[in-house]
Amino acid sequence: MVLVKKYFLQKSMIKVKVDEYLAKQFYNAEYAGVDIIKTPIGTRVVIYAGRPAFIIGKQGKTIKQLAQILEKLFGLENPQITVTTVENPELNARVMAFRLAIALEKGYHFRRAAFITIRRIMKAGAYGAEVVVSGKLTSERAKYEKLKEGIVYKSGQQLERIIDRAIAIAMLKPGVYGVEVIITKPMKSVDKIELREKPKGGEEGGTVTVTNVSFIDENKGGS
């Protein structure tokens, strides 16, 4: 039992280290995540990114170098790397955080860049979005500015089900800017239900919408 626990802990630690390395090296490629799968002939590494071409490189040069690094530094046996486009990038917090960081490094005003980020997230169908930018925004004294739209949960079961959160760092002349993006993903079940009121005459009435009530999971047959 102890050996099994140790195996899975080591496996998880390797994935965390690889994930941190890829996020640092390929944030310009809008890196979104990685899956590491053990196969009979080696290790399959699936990298998700908003701009896969930046990871693949010219004639696959970058991805070949990456395979050597994953084998030498992280001990992955015969890594076979696949780079794929992330599905719905506007609903992926990591992609949007890196996009915002890149925009700040290009010279966009932090407030304008944050508004554009939230607008794109909400346009993609999210129930809510929050963007926090911190650093020397308007003076030599560091502060933060928070922009929010829609419903954003900070506690409860919804954090595991429909919340996606990511942070990124932008290197600017005034110093380091921190970026945090939180997205409430669209799902069938959310804290919003509809109740039908029956008038005194016995006929069906209109629909009344009630918000901020307990979470209902339709997949489990919530009532």
Beta strands, then each sheet from edge to edge (+ up, - down):
strand 1: 31-39
strand 2: 42-49
strand 3: 79-85
strand 4: 128-135
strand 5: 143-150
strand 6: 163-172
strand 7: 175-184
strand 8: 192-196
strand 9: 207-211
sheet 1: 1+ 2- 3-
sheet 2: 5+ 4- 7+ 6-
sheet 3: 8+ 9-
end
